């Protein structure tokens, strides 16, 4: 690579930078505050920059991209030169990144464009808020069990009537948890309305929601996690990205497949499992495969297999730009 490159080992407040010339000669190495990096690179004519994927890189990545640098982000688990190094310092790591970039040997991590990054933050934020609300509901149920109070069966515990019933119990812990839930409910409602508005005019969401079991929220989550579907050249690549591909060990010409890797996007993996549980209400090839596998290997493995198949269905509708078609009944949804 006949250009000047830089490897940046980025931390929360500082960066260690290494700059290599066209022939691989070390021009300079220096530690500096993150905000000084763009000005530091300019005098050396740096064209390409490498950094390892962490939460800390986001502001610097955006700044360097805006200023016209070709910024590549490496996958931390796949950058074995760094991950398996016996000597790990900021100086060594930045040098390794620069050298891998110069040799075009950097294992890349996906950095979504601004619109996809913003959508990803929204869907993950909603999931976080719902998770916090669920934890409070569990605490309320645990309190009722401890106090020996049985919840009503004629209406849900967290419906309007249910909340009135809970308040009437006069239990301090329950009242506290209910007060904590109110702002969460408000934020979830506002965020859901915003996401419904986004979904209403999105063609990818329209295609994905044609699949039974995929609602607007799951569709937005899938879109946010996948980004550009064309970056996955096969269904196996997408399944691997979602952590729904089986682990593989090959030795002596014998290949063994184990449990799924659970690497990659846990959000996408969760979305596919959730969608599959609803999809099973419909007669489809995925549902029939689930029942066949469940009889032989149990429901747990069958659910994971169905989630993988449903992910491939999502890839198909996005790749071909056509709504879901159910071959069992010969109709589109």
Secondary structure, 3 states (H helix, E strand, C coil): CCCCEEEEEECCCEEEEEEECCCCCEEEEEEEEHHHHHHHHHCCCCCEEEEECCHHHHHHHHHHHHCCCEEEEECCCCCHHHHCCCCCCHHHHHHHHHHHHHCCCCCECCCCCHHHHHHHHHHHHHHHHHHHHHHHHHHHHHHHHHHCCCCCCCCCCCCHHHHHHHHHCCCHHHHHHHHHHHHHHHHHHHHHHHHHHHHHCCHHHHHHCCCCCCCHHHHHHHHHHHCCHHHCCCHHHHHHHCCCCEEEEEECCEEEEEEECCCCCHHHHHHHHHHHHHHCCCCCHHHHHHHHHHHHHCHHHHHHHHHHHHHHHHHHHHHHCCCCEECCCCEEC
